[in-house]
Every structure is written in structure tokens, then in C-alpha cells.
Amino acid sequence: MPKVLIVEDDEDIRDILKTYLRLEDLEIFEAGTLSQMRNVLNKESNIDIILLDLMLPDGDAVNELPKVRALNREIGIIIISAKNTDGEKILGIESGADDYITKPFNPREVTARVRALLKRIKKSENKMVFGPMEIYSNNYSVRYEGKNIELTSKEFEILDLLARNSEKVYTREEIIDKIWFGDEFITDRVIDVHISMIRSKIGKNWIKTIRNVGYKFNKNAYTVDNNGEK
């Protein structure tokens, strides 16, 4: 049974979320503070998804996102917050969250997004090999010439999407739709920054920029050196 941790200091909101999520046959854990969240994560190492309020009594949870990601790169994180400016949403996503829902929310929307995220993080094991690069979809890991490459969850999901469909050119809008569920607050610039970070970690030749269109994975990049010579 998938496990969901609700981190929310408002007990009424926690109760609403619990009621709807239990209908999805999910095991629910609760925390009202960052300290309680840490305790749950220390005791329950296999939490699948965290529903995370940002404004908690003992701090701003956005500062905890990198720490949670460092402990468990596979965990799904959905922010549910009254903070609703573009900048706050982008910061939450770029800090490591997979999705962002603003308050007030529709509980059915939350359960739908939880289901969608569970499908993504519970994919069966799959390995793709492109020369010296190995991509493991089951645990969000990449190895290059035998060494682990550290990617954020979103960087990995973009790389995985492009590599899995290496014959297709993806527009920025399509990447937003696939990775961020079409979130209107994710801009083209966010995609460009993520692509730049991926290139800095695996090499610039693996992802091609198709001018005025978007991005495409180059499955033969390992045959080309940095000067573009075979």
C-alpha cells in the first residue's frame, strides 16, 4: 500500500485530505511541523509522497526540500500552500517539489495529482543504455562511464523523457505538459535552465537544440567528441 505523509499544521485541512486519500487505498501519516515531518521520515524510510504545506510553525518548508531530496531522491513531493505568486511557485518547483497546488484547493484535484505522481514514481524497472551512459528509470539514477551522475528529480525526468523518445523533438510546452502537468507558472526559461544543468553534468552533445522548435535527445552523442568530430 503506498504511503503518503501529510505535513500541514491545520488539523481541519489534514482531516479533509485524509478522508479523500484513504478512499484511494493509501496509508496516511501526519505531521504538523517540520520537526514532526523529520521524525516520520526517520522512522518510515519508504514514504512514497509528501503533501507539504510551506508555512509551518517552526519554519518555511521550502528550505527543507533539498534535505529531503538528499535523503530520498525517489520520494514524490507536492506542495499545498497559500503562497500563490509566480515566484513562490517557481521557487518551490526548483527547490525539489514535483508539483504545486495553491489553497484553497479541490480535494479531488489533490487525489488526482497524487495518483498521477504515484504512477510516475512507481514505474517498473527499466534501463536504457547509450554508449557509456546508463539511465535507470526505476530509481532516477544515471551512470556515465561507471560513475553516478547527480541529477535533480526534474532534470532526470526531462532526460528520461527525451531519451525514451529519442526520435522526437519536444517543444518547451510539451516538456511542461509532460513533466509539470502543464503548470501555467512554469516558463520556457525554467526549461532552458534545466536543460543547461543537464548538459553541464552529462555533456553538451547529448541534448540537441532544434532552433525555433525545442529539444531532442542525441542517442549517438558518445561517438562525437567535444569538437563535433567522429
N, C-alpha and C positions, 0 to 999 in steps of 0.2 A: 504494500500500500504506500503510495507516495506521501511524503511528509512535507507539510507547509508550516512555516513559522510566521506568525502574525506579530509584528513589532509595532505597537500602537498604544499610546497612553490613555486614549479614550475607551473606556470599557464598553460603552454602548456600540461604538464602531467595531470593536473586536467581536462582540456578540453577533452583530449583523453578518460580518464576514464568516464567522464560524458556522452560522446557520446555513449559509449558501454553499460554503465549501464542503461541508460534511455531506451534502447531497451528491457531491462528486466522488464520494468514497475516498476521501483524503484524511490522513491522520493529522490533527491540528495541534500545534504547540503555540504558546503565547508568551509575550514579553511586553512590559510596559515602559522599559527603559533600555538604554544601551547596555548597562551592566547586566540586566537580566538576559538580554539577547546573547551577550558573550557567554554567559553561564549555560544557556541552552545549547549553543553551538559547541561548547566544550564537552558537553555530556552526550549530545546527539550528533555524531560525525557524519551522518548520512541524510541531513536535511536536503530536500530537493529544491524548494523555492522559499524565499523570504519575501513577505509583503511588508514593506518598510516605510513607516512614517518618518519624515525628516526632523520635525521639530519635537524632540523628546526632552523630558525634564532634565536629563544630565548631559545634553549636548546635541549638536547638529549631526545627524546620522550620515550626511554626505561624506564627512571626514572618516567614517568607518569603512566606507566601501572598498578602498584599496586594501585594507587589512583583511576584510572578509574574502576578497578575491585571492589574496596571497595564501590564505589557509585552504581555500577550496575553489579552484578555477571552474569547476563544473556546476556550481550552485547557481540557480536562477534567482534574479533579484528584480522585483517590481516595486518601484517607489509609488506610494499613495500619499499625496501631500497637498496641503492647501497652498503651497508655493506654486504659483502658476505663471510666472513670467518666462519669456523665451530663454533668457539667460540661465535661470534656475533649472529649467528642464534640460537644457543642453549640458550644464554642469553635472547634473545627476547622471545623464547617459554617459558622458565622457569619463566620469569617475568610476564607472563599472556597472551601472544598472542596465538591465536588459530592456526595461520598459518603464513608462512613467504615466501614471493616472492621477488626475487632479480631483480634489474634493470640491464640491460634493460629487459622488460617483454613483453609478448604477451597479449594484452588486452582481447583476448578471453579466455585465461587461467585465468585471473583475474575474469571475469564474471562467469566462470565455478566454481571457488572456492567460490565465493560469493553465488551462487545458492546452492552449497553443504552445506555451513555453515548455510544458512538460513533454510534449511531442518532440520538441527540438532537442531537449537535453537528454531524452531517453532513447535516442536513436541507437539502433543496433550497431555493433562494432563494425567499422569499415575502414579500410586502409587504402590510400591512394599513393602510388609511387611515381615520381617523375625524376629519373636520374638519381641524384644524391638527396632529393627531398622526399620525405615520407609524411603524409598527413593522416592523422588518426581522428576520425570524426567522433568516435565514442567518448573520448576524454579530452577533446580540444587541445591536442598536442601536435607539435611539428618537430621533426628531426631533420637536420641538414648535415650531411657527411658525418652522421653518427652523433651529432651534438644537438641537445634540446634548444629550440628557439622559443624564447618567451614572447608570446603574443597575448594581448588582452582578449577577452571573450568576443568583442565585436570585431577586432582585427581578424581573429580566427574565423569567425562566421563569414566575413567577406571573402577571405582567401578560400575557404571551403566552398562557398557558392560559386566563385569564379572557376576554381579548379574542377569542380564537379560538372561544370557546363562549359568546358574549355573552348568549344566551337562557337559560343555565343558572345556577342558584345553586349554588356549590360550598361544601360544608361544610369545616371546617378539616381533618377527617380525610381528605377526598378530595384536598385540596391536598397533604397529607403523602404520600399514596399516589402521586400523580402526579409530584411534584417530588422527593421524598426516598425513593421506592420503599418507602413505608410504614415508614420507620425509627422504631422504637418510642421512641427517645430524643428525637425532635423533638416538642415540646409545642405545644399551642394558642397559648401565649404567643409562641413563635417565629414563628408565622404572623401573629399580630397585629402584632408588631414590624415584620415585613417589609411588611405592608400599610400600616402607618403611614409607613414610609420611602418607599414608592412614592408615596403621596398627597402627601408633602411635596415631591416632585420634579416630579410632573405635574399636581398639583391634586387637591383632595379629592373633586370631583364625579365623577371617572372610575370609582371603585370604590365601590359601594354596600354598606353593611352591612345584611343582611337579618336582623332581630332573631331570635335563638334558632335561626338556621339557618346562616348563613355569609356569603359574599361573592359579588357579582355585578358584572360589568363594565357600565358605562353608556355605550353607544356614542353616545348623543346628548348627552353631558356638555358638549360645546362650545357647545350652544345655551342653556346655563344659566349665568348668571353666579354669582358667589360669594354672592349673596343669594337664589339659587334662582328668579330671575325670568327668563322667556323674553325 
